[in-house]
Amino acid sequence: MFRLLFLFTPIVLSAQIPSSFEPKKIIIQDNVERYLFDYTQTDELGFNKMHAPVNWTEPIIEASFEIRGIVLNGTLGLEFKEGVELIEMDRGFKIPKGKRVRIFNGGKTELILIEILQPAYDSKRVKQFNSFD
C-alpha cells in the first residue's frame, strides 16, 4: 500500500532555468517620448509591450525582420506606399520583412500593443527613409 501511494505523490523538482524575468524598460524619443517593455530573451525572437502617446509617430522604416502583434489599447496606424491602415483594439497586425512602413498612433488615446519580432530587434536590421519611393 505504501508503494502505491508513492507512485501517486507528485515530485517537485527545482527548475534549472528561471521561468519568470523582469523586462527591460526602454525609453525612446521619436517625435514624442514612448516606451517599451522588452521581454526578448534570444536573438531569434523579440517580444515587446509598447506604450505610445497620442500624436506619436516613427519615421518611415524598412525592417529586415517580420513584425506581428496585437493592439491592446487605442488604434495603431500603419502607413505604406499604398495607403494607411488603422488597426483597432483587440485586432492583430503583421508588417512583412522588408516592407517600408511608417508606424504611428492613429487614435485619440494611448496606444498599447504587444509586438513579436522575428528575428529580434537590432538597430543594424532597420533602415530609415524620407519617402516610400
DRENTORKOL-3810 file (N, C-alpha, C; in nm, 4 decimals):
REM DRENTORKOL-3810
@n.u->0.0822; n.v->-0.1191; n.w->0.0000; ca.u->0.0000; ca.v->0.0000; ca.w->0.0000; c.u->0.0866; c.v->0.1254; c.w->0.0000
@n.u->0.1939; n.v->0.1292; n.w->0.0773; ca.u->0.2814; ca.v->0.2461; ca.w->0.0806; c.u->0.3479; c.v->0.2695; c.w->-0.0549
@n.u->0.3764; n.v->0.1628; n.w->-0.1210; ca.u->0.4381; ca.v->0.1742; ca.w->-0.2529; c.u->0.3413; c.v->0.2394; c.w->-0.3513
@n.u->0.2176; n.v->0.2070; n.w->-0.3473; ca.u->0.1162; ca.v->0.2635; ca.w->-0.4355; c.u->0.0985; c.v->0.4127; c.w->-0.4096
@n.u->0.0979; n.v->0.4553; n.w->-0.2846; ca.u->0.0872; ca.v->0.5972; ca.w->-0.2517; c.u->0.2065; c.v->0.6763; c.w->-0.3051
@n.u->0.3223; n.v->0.6176; n.w->-0.3014; ca.u->0.4423; ca.v->0.6850; ca.w->-0.3513; c.u->0.4303; c.v->0.7152; c.w->-0.5010
@n.u->0.3685; n.v->0.6243; n.w->-0.5746; ca.u->0.3534; ca.v->0.6444; ca.w->-0.7187; c.u->0.2613; c.v->0.7616; c.w->-0.7510
@n.u->0.1645; n.v->0.7904; n.w->-0.6662; ca.u->0.0703; ca.v->0.8985; ca.w->-0.6911; c.u->0.1107; c.v->1.0311; c.w->-0.6271
@n.u->0.2170; n.v->1.0323; n.w->-0.5511; ca.u->0.2642; ca.v->1.1533; ca.w->-0.4859; c.u->0.3441; c.v->1.2362; c.w->-0.5860
@n.u->0.3059; n.v->1.3621; n.w->-0.6107; ca.u->0.3810; ca.v->1.4441; ca.w->-0.7069; c.u->0.5212; c.v->1.4736; c.w->-0.6559
@n.u->0.6138; n.v->1.4755; n.w->-0.7458; ca.u->0.7524; ca.v->1.5063; ca.w->-0.7134; c.u->0.7814; c.v->1.6467; c.w->-0.7642
@n.u->0.8285; n.v->1.7316; n.w->-0.6776; ca.u->0.8586; ca.v->1.8700; ca.w->-0.7128; c.u->1.0092; c.v->1.8819; c.w->-0.7315
@n.u->1.0485; n.v->1.9222; n.w->-0.8506; ca.u->1.1894; ca.v->1.9417; ca.w->-0.8805; c.u->1.2176; c.v->2.0906; c.w->-0.8928
@n.u->1.3327; n.v->2.1333; n.w->-0.8501; ca.u->1.3664; ca.v->2.2746; ca.w->-0.8649; c.u->1.4041; c.v->2.3015; c.w->-1.0101
@n.u->1.3580; n.v->2.4128; n.w->-1.0628; ca.u->1.3841; ca.v->2.4489; ca.w->-1.2020; c.u->1.5278; c.v->2.4943; c.w->-1.2191
@n.u->1.5894; n.v->2.4502; n.w->-1.3257; ca.u->1.7261; ca.v->2.4893; ca.w->-1.3571; c.u->1.7290; c.v->2.6226; c.w->-1.4330
@n.u->1.6200; n.v->2.6537; n.w->-1.5021; ca.u->1.6103; ca.v->2.7775; ca.w->-1.5796; c.u->1.4957; c.v->2.8593; c.w->-1.5216
@n.u->1.5183; n.v->2.9880; n.w->-1.4917; ca.u->1.4083; ca.v->3.0682; ca.w->-1.4364; c.u->1.2941; c.v->3.0826; c.w->-1.5369
@n.u->1.1727; n.v->3.0693; n.w->-1.4885; ca.u->1.0549; ca.v->3.0812; ca.w->-1.5739; c.u->1.0033; c.v->3.2238; c.w->-1.5799
@n.u->1.0446; n.v->3.3075; n.w->-1.4868; ca.u->0.9974; ca.v->3.4448; ca.w->-1.4802; c.u->1.1169; c.v->3.5392; c.w->-1.4855
@n.u->1.0986; n.v->3.6525; n.w->-1.5523; ca.u->1.2059; ca.v->3.7510; ca.w->-1.5603; c.u->1.1462; c.v->3.8896; c.w->-1.5758
@n.u->1.2222; n.v->3.9888; n.w->-1.5359; ca.u->1.1803; ca.v->4.1283; ca.w->-1.5461; c.u->1.2143; c.v->4.1822; c.w->-1.6850
@n.u->1.1222; n.v->4.2539; n.w->-1.7485; ca.u->1.1553; ca.v->4.3141; ca.w->-1.8774; c.u->1.2456; c.v->4.4356; c.w->-1.8587
@n.u->1.3149; n.v->4.4724; n.w->-1.9657; ca.u->1.3921; ca.v->4.5970; ca.w->-1.9660; c.u->1.2988; c.v->4.7082; c.w->-2.0120
@n.u->1.2948; n.v->4.8195; n.w->-1.9391; ca.u->1.2159; ca.v->4.9348; ca.w->-1.9824; c.u->1.3067; c.v->5.0231; c.w->-2.0679
@n.u->1.2635; n.v->5.0493; n.w->-2.1904; ca.u->1.3411; ca.v->5.1289; ca.w->-2.2850; c.u->1.2609; c.v->5.2531; c.w->-2.3211
@n.u->1.3182; n.v->5.3700; n.w->-2.2990; ca.u->1.2533; ca.v->5.4963; ca.w->-2.3349; c.u->1.3083; c.v->5.5399; c.w->-2.4700
@n.u->1.2184; n.v->5.5705; n.w->-2.5625; ca.u->1.2564; ca.v->5.6074; ca.w->-2.6992; c.u->1.2004; c.v->5.7459; c.w->-2.7300
@n.u->1.2857; n.v->5.8317; n.w->-2.7822; ca.u->1.2428; ca.v->5.9661; ca.w->-2.8206; c.u->1.2263; c.v->5.9700; c.w->-2.9720
@n.u->1.1029; n.v->5.9660; n.w->-3.0187; ca.u->1.0716; ca.v->5.9879; ca.w->-3.1599; c.u->1.0273; c.v->6.1328; c.w->-3.1684
@n.u->0.9137; n.v->6.1611; n.w->-3.2305; ca.u->0.8618; ca.v->6.2985; ca.w->-3.2264; c.u->0.8128; c.v->6.3327; c.w->-3.0857
@n.u->0.7688; n.v->6.2315; n.w->-3.0099; ca.u->0.7358; ca.v->6.2411; ca.w->-2.8670; c.u->0.7907; c.v->6.1155; c.w->-2.8009
@n.u->0.7975; n.v->6.1169; n.w->-2.6686; ca.u->0.8548; ca.v->6.0030; ca.w->-2.5962; c.u->0.7562; c.v->5.8871; c.w->-2.5878
@n.u->0.8065; n.v->5.7678; n.w->-2.6116; ca.u->0.7299; ca.v->5.6448; ca.w->-2.5914; c.u->0.8201; c.v->5.5478; c.w->-2.5162
@n.u->0.7635; n.v->5.4374; n.w->-2.4713; ca.u->0.8477; ca.v->5.3403; ca.w->-2.4041; c.u->0.8049; c.v->5.1982; c.w->-2.4359
@n.u->0.9029; n.v->5.1089; n.w->-2.4253; ca.u->0.8842; ca.v->4.9662; ca.w->-2.4482; c.u->0.9218; c.v->4.8902; c.w->-2.3224
@n.u->0.8530; n.v->4.7812; n.w->-2.2982; ca.u->0.8984; ca.v->4.6813; ca.w->-2.2038; c.u->0.9482; c.v->4.5666; c.w->-2.2900
@n.u->1.0785; n.v->4.5431; n.w->-2.2881; ca.u->1.1416; ca.v->4.4442; ca.w->-2.3741; c.u->1.1567; c.v->4.3123; c.w->-2.2994
@n.u->1.0847; n.v->4.2099; n.w->-2.3445; ca.u->1.0878; ca.v->4.0773; ca.w->-2.2846; c.u->1.1745; c.v->3.9805; c.w->-2.3651
@n.u->1.2499; n.v->4.0305; n.w->-2.4616; ca.u->1.3298; ca.v->3.9470; ca.w->-2.5506; c.u->1.4332; c.v->3.8672; c.w->-2.4723
@n.u->1.4447; n.v->3.7392; n.w->-2.5070; ca.u->1.5417; ca.v->3.6519; ca.w->-2.4424; c.u->1.6451; c.v->3.5959; c.w->-2.5401
@n.u->1.6116; n.v->3.5911; n.w->-2.6696; ca.u->1.7041; ca.v->3.5375; ca.w->-2.7697; c.u->1.7044; c.v->3.6266; c.w->-2.8933
@n.u->1.8054; n.v->3.6091; n.w->-2.9756; ca.u->1.8154; ca.v->3.6856; ca.w->-3.0996; c.u->1.7143; c.v->3.6389; c.w->-3.2048
@n.u->1.6605; n.v->3.5202; n.w->-3.1870; ca.u->1.5680; ca.v->3.4647; ca.w->-3.2862; c.u->1.4277; c.v->3.5238; c.w->-3.2779
@n.u->1.3896; n.v->3.5756; n.w->-3.1600; ca.u->1.2523; ca.v->3.6213; ca.w->-3.1408; c.u->1.2490; c.v->3.7383; c.w->-3.0432
@n.u->1.1970; n.v->3.8515; n.w->-3.0869; ca.u->1.1805; ca.v->3.9672; ca.w->-2.9998; c.u->1.0377; c.v->3.9741; c.w->-2.9492
@n.u->1.0211; n.v->4.0226; n.w->-2.8269; ca.u->0.8896; ca.v->4.0284; ca.w->-2.7639; c.u->0.8813; c.v->4.1564; c.w->-2.6832
@n.u->0.7940; n.v->4.2507; n.w->-2.7244; ca.u->0.7851; ca.v->4.3823; ca.w->-2.6597; c.u->0.6413; c.v->4.4202; c.w->-2.6301
@n.u->0.6245; n.v->4.4988; n.w->-2.5255; ca.u->0.4980; ca.v->4.5681; ca.w->-2.4989; c.u->0.5293; c.v->4.7161; c.w->-2.5130
@n.u->0.4586; n.v->4.7830; n.w->-2.6037; ca.u->0.4864; ca.v->4.9232; ca.w->-2.6315; c.u->0.3725; c.v->5.0129; c.w->-2.5841
@n.u->0.4104; n.v->5.1284; n.w->-2.5286; ca.u->0.3162; ca.v->5.2331; ca.w->-2.4895; c.u->0.3555; c.v->5.3586; c.w->-2.5663
@n.u->0.2605; n.v->5.4147; n.w->-2.6423; ca.u->0.2893; ca.v->5.5349; ca.w->-2.7204; c.u->0.1763; c.v->5.6356; c.w->-2.7034
@n.u->0.2099; n.v->5.7613; n.w->-2.6755; ca.u->0.1064; ca.v->5.8632; ca.w->-2.6535; c.u->0.0390; c.v->5.9063; c.w->-2.7842
@n.u->-0.0695; n.v->5.9795; n.w->-2.7695; ca.u->-0.1370; ca.v->6.0405; ca.w->-2.8839; c.u->-0.0349; c.v->6.1245; c.w->-2.9613
@n.u->-0.0443; n.v->6.1262; n.w->-3.0913; ca.u->0.0428; ca.v->6.2018; ca.w->-3.1842; c.u->0.1805; c.v->6.1404; c.w->-3.2049
@n.u->0.2075; n.v->6.0220; n.w->-3.1472; ca.u->0.3370; ca.v->5.9578; ca.w->-3.1684; c.u->0.3479; c.v->5.9038; c.w->-3.3104
@n.u->0.4679; n.v->5.9172; n.w->-3.3691; ca.u->0.4970; ca.v->5.8563; ca.w->-3.4980; c.u->0.6451; c.v->5.8223; c.w->-3.5076
@n.u->0.6754; n.v->5.7195; n.w->-3.5833; ca.u->0.8122; ca.v->5.6855; ca.w->-3.6187; c.u->0.8384; c.v->5.7399; c.w->-3.7588
@n.u->0.9650; n.v->5.7518; n.w->-3.7959; ca.u->0.9948; ca.v->5.7826; ca.w->-3.9359; c.u->0.9603; c.v->5.6612; c.w->-4.0226
@n.u->0.9672; n.v->5.6760; n.w->-4.1519; ca.u->0.9473; ca.v->5.5626; ca.w->-4.2426; c.u->1.0661; c.v->5.4691; c.w->-4.2253
@n.u->1.0365; n.v->5.3420; n.w->-4.2040; ca.u->1.1429; ca.v->5.2431; ca.w->-4.1834; c.u->1.1233; c.v->5.1239; c.w->-4.2763
@n.u->1.2288; n.v->5.0480; n.w->-4.2897; ca.u->1.2240; ca.v->4.9170; ca.w->-4.3542; c.u->1.3024; c.v->4.8237; c.w->-4.2635
@n.u->1.2361; n.v->4.7246; n.w->-4.2085; ca.u->1.2995; ca.v->4.6336; ca.w->-4.1132; c.u->1.3307; c.v->4.5005; c.w->-4.1815
@n.u->1.4448; n.v->4.4451; n.w->-4.1495; ca.u->1.4793; ca.v->4.3132; ca.w->-4.2038; c.u->1.4363; c.v->4.2032; c.w->-4.1060
@n.u->1.3184; n.v->4.2246; n.w->-4.0473; ca.u->1.2534; ca.v->4.1245; ca.w->-3.9641; c.u->1.1033; c.v->4.1446; c.w->-3.9759
@n.u->1.0289; n.v->4.0399; n.w->-3.9540; ca.u->0.8836; ca.v->4.0477; ca.w->-3.9572; c.u->0.8333; c.v->4.0997; c.w->-3.8229
@n.u->0.7290; n.v->4.1808; n.w->-3.8262; ca.u->0.6674; ca.v->4.2331; ca.w->-3.7040; c.u->0.5208; c.v->4.1877; c.w->-3.7030
@n.u->0.4830; n.v->4.1191; n.w->-3.5966; ca.u->0.3433; ca.v->4.0790; ca.w->-3.5762; c.u->0.3022; c.v->4.1266; c.w->-3.4375
@n.u->0.1742; n.v->4.1448; n.w->-3.4176; ca.u->0.1329; ca.v->4.1857; ca.w->-3.2846; c.u->-0.0162; c.v->4.1950; c.w->-3.2661
@n.u->-0.0522; n.v->4.2464; n.w->-3.1487; ca.u->-0.1918; ca.v->4.2657; ca.w->-3.1082; c.u->-0.2039; c.v->4.4037; c.w->-3.0458
@n.u->-0.3045; n.v->4.4782; n.w->-3.0848; ca.u->-0.3324; ca.v->4.6090; ca.w->-3.0255; c.u->-0.4153; c.v->4.5862; c.w->-2.8992
@n.u->-0.3606; n.v->4.6270; n.w->-2.7842; ca.u->-0.4299; ca.v->4.6104; ca.w->-2.6564; c.u->-0.5167; c.v->4.7306; c.w->-2.6217
@n.u->-0.4752; n.v->4.8499; n.w->-2.6670; ca.u->-0.5494; ca.v->4.9730; ca.w->-2.6379; c.u->-0.5212; c.v->5.0734; c.w->-2.7492
@n.u->-0.6238; n.v->5.1478; n.w->-2.7873; ca.u->-0.6050; ca.v->5.2527; ca.w->-2.8865; c.u->-0.6128; c.v->5.2015; c.w->-3.0290
@n.u->-0.5504; n.v->5.2782; n.w->-3.1193; ca.u->-0.5535; ca.v->5.2487; ca.w->-3.2625; c.u->-0.4128; c.v->5.2591; c.w->-3.3192
@n.u->-0.3656; n.v->5.1515; n.w->-3.3786; ca.u->-0.2354; ca.v->5.1505; ca.w->-3.4445; c.u->-0.2523; c.v->5.1978; c.w->-3.5876
@n.u->-0.1677; n.v->5.2909; n.w->-3.6298; ca.u->-0.1662; ca.v->5.3356; ca.w->-3.7676; c.u->-0.0447; c.v->5.2803; c.w->-3.8396
@n.u->-0.0675; n.v->5.2267; n.w->-3.9585; ca.u->0.0404; ca.v->5.1782; ca.w->-4.0438; c.u->0.0262; c.v->5.2466; c.w->-4.1794
@n.u->0.1256; n.v->5.3259; n.w->-4.2159; ca.u->0.1234; ca.v->5.3930; ca.w->-4.3458; c.u->0.2218; c.v->5.3222; c.w->-4.4381
@n.u->0.1705; n.v->5.2757; n.w->-4.5528; ca.u->0.2502; ca.v->5.2127; ca.w->-4.6568; c.u->0.2428; c.v->5.2995; c.w->-4.7815
@n.u->0.3213; n.v->5.2682; n.w->-4.8819; ca.u->0.3157; ca.v->5.3407; ca.w->-5.0094; c.u->0.1742; c.v->5.3354; c.w->-5.0667
@n.u->0.1060; n.v->5.2228; n.w->-5.0447; ca.u->-0.0283; ca.v->5.2018; ca.w->-5.0995; c.u->-0.1390; c.v->5.2733; c.w->-5.0219
@n.u->-0.1106; n.v->5.3211; n.w->-4.9013; ca.u->-0.2121; ca.v->5.3872; ca.w->-4.8211; c.u->-0.1958; c.v->5.3590; c.w->-4.6723
@n.u->-0.2968; n.v->5.3987; n.w->-4.5948; ca.u->-0.2933; ca.v->5.3880; ca.w->-4.4486; c.u->-0.3909; c.v->5.2810; c.w->-4.4026
@n.u->-0.3474; n.v->5.2010; n.w->-4.3068; ca.u->-0.4337; ca.v->5.1041; ca.w->-4.2400; c.u->-0.4432; c.v->5.1430; c.w->-4.0930
@n.u->-0.5626; n.v->5.1360; n.w->-4.0366; ca.u->-0.5834; ca.v->5.1605; ca.w->-3.8940; c.u->-0.6269; c.v->5.0294; c.w->-3.8297
@n.u->-0.5535; n.v->4.9863; n.w->-3.7279; ca.u->-0.5829; ca.v->4.8612; ca.w->-3.6591; c.u->-0.6335; c.v->4.8951; c.w->-3.5196
@n.u->-0.7545; n.v->4.8545; n.w->-3.4923; ca.u->-0.8215; ca.v->4.8874; ca.w->-3.3665; c.u->-0.7866; c.v->4.7867; c.w->-3.2560
@n.u->-0.8241; n.v->4.8214; n.w->-3.1349; ca.u->-0.8018; ca.v->4.7388; ca.w->-3.0163; c.u->-0.8557; c.v->4.5969; c.w->-3.0376
@n.u->-0.7817; n.v->4.4988; n.w->-2.9865; ca.u->-0.8150; ca.v->4.3561; ca.w->-2.9928; c.u->-0.7985; c.v->4.2965; c.w->-3.1324
@n.u->-0.7323; n.v->4.3681; n.w->-3.2228; ca.u->-0.7047; ca.v->4.3162; ca.w->-3.3572; c.u->-0.5553; c.v->4.2895; c.w->-3.3697
@n.u->-0.5213; n.v->4.1918; n.w->-3.4498; ca.u->-0.3828; ca.v->4.1602; ca.w->-3.4769; c.u->-0.3314; c.v->4.2363; c.w->-3.5983
@n.u->-0.2004; n.v->4.2391; n.w->-3.6140; ca.u->-0.1399; ca.v->4.3036; ca.w->-3.7305; c.u->-0.0126; c.v->4.2314; c.w->-3.7704
@n.u->0.0287; n.v->4.2536; n.w->-3.8960; ca.u->0.1518; ca.v->4.1953; ca.w->-3.9490; c.u->0.2167; c.v->4.2956; c.w->-4.0433
@n.u->0.3470; n.v->4.3176; n.w->-4.0227; ca.u->0.4265; ca.v->4.4003; ca.w->-4.1133; c.u->0.5331; c.v->4.3079; c.w->-4.1709
@n.u->0.5250; n.v->4.2783; n.w->-4.3006; ca.u->0.6218; ca.v->4.1846; ca.w->-4.3597; c.u->0.7648; c.v->4.2371; c.w->-4.3550
@n.u->0.8571; n.v->4.1462; n.w->-4.3472; ca.u->1.0002; ca.v->4.1765; ca.w->-4.3535; c.u->1.0288; c.v->4.2501; c.w->-4.4841
@n.u->1.1042; n.v->4.3616; n.w->-4.4747; ca.u->1.1444; ca.v->4.4360; ca.w->-4.5935; c.u->1.0406; c.v->4.5319; c.w->-4.6485
@n.u->0.9265; n.v->4.5478; n.w->-4.5817; ca.u->0.8196; ca.v->4.6382; ca.w->-4.6276; c.u->0.8390; c.v->4.7759; c.w->-4.5644
@n.u->0.8422; n.v->4.8814; n.w->-4.6449; ca.u->0.8536; ca.v->5.0171; ca.w->-4.5896; c.u->0.7225; c.v->5.0561; c.w->-4.5243
@n.u->0.7337; n.v->5.1139; n.w->-4.4046; ca.u->0.6151; ca.v->5.1474; ca.w->-4.3261; c.u->0.6474; c.v->5.2638; c.w->-4.2325
@n.u->0.5469; n.v->5.3438; n.w->-4.2083; ca.u->0.5539; ca.v->5.4433; ca.w->-4.1004; c.u->0.4527; c.v->5.3973; c.w->-3.9978
@n.u->0.4994; n.v->5.3727; n.w->-3.8765; ca.u->0.4151; ca.v->5.3230; ca.w->-3.7677; c.u->0.3802; c.v->5.4412; c.w->-3.6784
@n.u->0.2515; n.v->5.4563; n.w->-3.6427; ca.u->0.2102; ca.v->5.5718; ca.w->-3.5630; c.u->0.0863; c.v->5.5405; c.w->-3.4802
@n.u->0.0583; n.v->5.6279; n.w->-3.3828; ca.u->-0.0640; ca.v->5.6189; ca.w->-3.3043; c.u->-0.1732; c.v->5.6838; c.w->-3.3886
@n.u->-0.2672; n.v->5.6036; n.w->-3.4354; ca.u->-0.3727; ca.v->5.6527; ca.w->-3.5227; c.u->-0.5008; c.v->5.6892; c.w->-3.4502
@n.u->-0.4953; n.v->5.6992; n.w->-3.3182; ca.u->-0.6165; ca.v->5.7270; ca.w->-3.2425; c.u->-0.6055; c.v->5.8474; c.w->-3.1516
@n.u->-0.7010; n.v->5.8584; n.w->-3.0611; ca.u->-0.7096; ca.v->5.9723; ca.w->-2.9692; c.u->-0.6796; c.v->5.9321; c.w->-2.8248
@n.u->-0.6268; n.v->5.8106; n.w->-2.8043; ca.u->-0.5881; ca.v->5.7632; ca.w->-2.6712; c.u->-0.4501; c.v->5.6988; c.w->-2.6802
@n.u->-0.3924; n.v->5.6667; n.w->-2.5637; ca.u->-0.2633; ca.v->5.5991; ca.w->-2.5623; c.u->-0.2719; c.v->5.4684; c.w->-2.6404
@n.u->-0.1707; n.v->5.4419; n.w->-2.7196; ca.u->-0.1593; ca.v->5.3170; ca.w->-2.7940; c.u->-0.0757; c.v->5.2192; c.w->-2.7117
@n.u->-0.1312; n.v->5.1011; n.w->-2.6871; ca.u->-0.0581; ca.v->4.9951; ca.w->-2.6183; c.u->-0.0689; c.v->4.8711; c.w->-2.7056
@n.u->0.0456; n.v->4.8102; n.w->-2.7337; ca.u->0.0439; ca.v->4.6899; ca.w->-2.8158; c.u->0.1529; c.v->4.5933; c.w->-2.7746
@n.u->0.1333; n.v->4.4700; n.w->-2.8139; ca.u->0.2344; ca.v->4.3656; ca.w->-2.7995; c.u->0.2884; c.v->4.3417; c.w->-2.9397
@n.u->0.4216; n.v->4.3357; n.w->-2.9518; ca.u->0.4795; ca.v->4.3056; ca.w->-3.0822; c.u->0.5793; c.v->4.1919; c.w->-3.0700
@n.u->0.5763; n.v->4.1066; n.w->-3.1714; ca.u->0.6679; ca.v->3.9940; ca.w->-3.1829; c.u->0.7535; c.v->4.0195; c.w->-3.3064
@n.u->0.8834; n.v->4.0182; n.w->-3.2901; ca.u->0.9768; ca.v->4.0453; ca.w->-3.3992; c.u->1.0549; c.v->3.9180; c.w->-3.4291
@n.u->1.0613; n.v->3.8819; n.w->-3.5571; ca.u->1.1338; ca.v->3.7605; ca.w->-3.5921; c.u->1.2248; c.v->3.7856; c.w->-3.7104
@n.u->1.3585; n.v->3.7906; n.w->-3.6899; ca.u->1.4299; ca.v->3.7772; ca.w->-3.5638; c.u->1.4121; c.v->3.9010; c.w->-3.4754
@n.u->1.4770; n.v->3.9016; n.w->-3.3606; ca.u->1.4631; ca.v->4.0112; ca.w->-3.2634; c.u->1.5207; c.v->4.1420; c.w->-3.3182
@n.u->1.4826; n.v->4.2528; n.w->-3.2555; ca.u->1.5289; ca.v->4.3855; ca.w->-3.2959; c.u->1.6803; c.v->4.3979; c.w->-3.2808
@n.u->1.7382; n.v->4.4610; n.w->-3.3803; ca.u->1.8784; ca.v->4.5025; ca.w->-3.3784; c.u->1.8831; c.v->4.6256; c.w->-3.4672
@n.u->1.9452; n.v->4.7330; n.w->-3.4214; ca.u->1.9470; ca.v->4.8579; ca.w->-3.4990; c.u->2.0066; c.v->4.8372; c.w->-3.6383
@n.u->2.0940; n.v->4.7385; n.w->-3.6561; ca.u->2.1522; ca.v->4.7094; ca.w->-3.7880; c.u->2.0488; c.v->4.6513; c.w->-3.8830
@n.u->1.9371; n.v->4.6073; n.w->-3.8309; ca.u->1.8320; ca.v->4.5460; ca.w->-3.9129; c.u->1.7232; c.v->4.6446; c.w->-3.9532
@n.u->1.7429; n.v->4.7741; n.w->-3.9248; ca.u->1.6419; ca.v->4.8755; ca.w->-3.9560; c.u->1.7059; c.v->4.9901; c.w->-4.0340
@n.u->1.6413; n.v->5.0275; n.w->-4.1466; ca.u->1.6843; ca.v->5.1426; ca.w->-4.2259; c.u->1.5744; c.v->5.2473; c.w->-4.2207
@n.u->1.6145; n.v->5.3765; n.w->-4.2145; ca.u->1.5173; ca.v->5.4852; ca.w->-4.2161; c.u->1.5169; c.v->5.5513; c.w->-4.3537
@n.u->1.3994; n.v->5.6015; n.w->-4.3935; ca.u->1.3812; ca.v->5.6652; ca.w->-4.5245; c.u->1.3015; c.v->5.7935; c.w->-4.5084
@n.u->1.3159; n.v->5.8824; n.w->-4.6068; ca.u->1.2394; ca.v->6.0076; ca.w->-4.6096; c.u->1.1118; c.v->5.9954; c.w->-4.6922
@n.u->1.1014; n.v->5.8899; n.w->-4.7724; ca.u->0.9814; ca.v->5.8693; ca.w->-4.8542; c.u->0.9611; c.v->5.7201; c.w->-4.8782
@n.u->0.8497; n.v->5.6868; n.w->-4.9425; ca.u->0.8206; ca.v->5.5482; ca.w->-4.9724; c.u->0.8788; c.v->5.5035; c.w->-5.1068
@n.u->0.9347; n.v->5.5963; n.w->-5.1831; ca.u->0.9928; ca.v->5.5625; ca.w->-5.3137; c.u->1.1354; c.v->5.5147; c.w->-5.3039
END
